[in-house]
C-alpha cells in the first residue's frame, strides 16, 4: 500500500464551496485524503487546483438526491482513494427562505427534503459498508433552524429537523462500528468561500456580530474545527449527539421594549 493509500479517506458532500470547502481544506491539512463531492462542477474543479498542494484530493460531481449518482460516488471514491473512514454530509440547499406558506409549491418543498434529508440518507446507506469496515464516523450538518425559526422557512427547517432525527437513528443502527453525530451551525458567513465567479465580500453591521455572545459571526473554520474533533479518537465516546455551534446566539434572550 502506498503512503497516500494508508491515509484515511474523508468524503465531504457539498465540499466545493462554503462550509464544505472549509471542512475539506482543514481535513487535507490534517493528513486526510479528501473526496470533494458537489453538484457544482466549476467549484469542484477550482477546489482541486486550490487544494492540490495540501494533500491528496479528488473531485466527483454528484447530486446527492440521486441514488444512482450517490452509488457511483462511493464506487469512484473507493477506486481513487480507498475505503471511506469519514462521511461529512454537508451538501444542502442553504437558503432557508422559501416564501410565504400559502405560496410554497410542492416542487420546492420536495426539493429541500430530497437534497437536505434524502441526500443524507442515501450517502449513509451506500457508505455504510466502508464505514463499518474502517470503524469510521459520520457527521451531518444540521442547523439551529431545526429547533427555532423565522417566518417562511418551513421546508428548510423541516429538512434539518429530519437530519437531527436521522442522526440519532443512524447512531443506534450503525453502532458500535460507526459513530454518527450532527453539527448545527448558527450564522456562518460563507461569502469568501464561494467559487471565484460568485465570491463576494460580506458586509455585516455591528449588531449582526453583537447578537452573538462570543462577539462575532461564525466562519467555516469554526465548523471545520468541530469536524476535526468529532472525527478524531478524542471523540471516541461521542455518538448520536447534536452540537450547536452558533457563538451562543440561540442562548441569548431578546427583549424588545416599546
Ligand atoms: P453553500 O451554498 O455555500 O454551499 C453548499 C454546497 O453544497 C455548494 O457547493 C453546492 O453546490 C452544494 N450542493 C447544493 N446542492 C447539492 C446537491 N444536490 N448535491 C451535491 N452538492 C450540492 O452553503 P453553506 O452555507 O456552506 O452550507 C453548508 C451546509 O451547512 C448546508 O447543509 C447548510 O444547510 C448548513 N448550514 C449553513 C449555515 C450557514 O449559516 N452558512 C447555518 C446552518 C447550517
Boltz pocket constraint, residues with backbone or C-beta under 6 A from the ligand:
constraints:
  - pocket:
      binder: B
      contacts: [[A, 13], [A, 14], [A, 15], [A, 16], [A, 17], [A, 18], [A, 19], [A, 20], [A, 37], [A, 38], [A, 39], [A, 40], [A, 43], [A, 62], [A, 63], [A, 64], [A, 65], [A, 89], [A, 90], [A, 91], [A, 92], [A, 93], [A, 94], [A, 115], [A, 141], [A, 142], [A, 143], [A, 144], [A, 184], [A, 185], [A, 186], [A, 187], [A, 188], [A, 189], [A, 190], [A, 193]]
      max_distance: 6.0
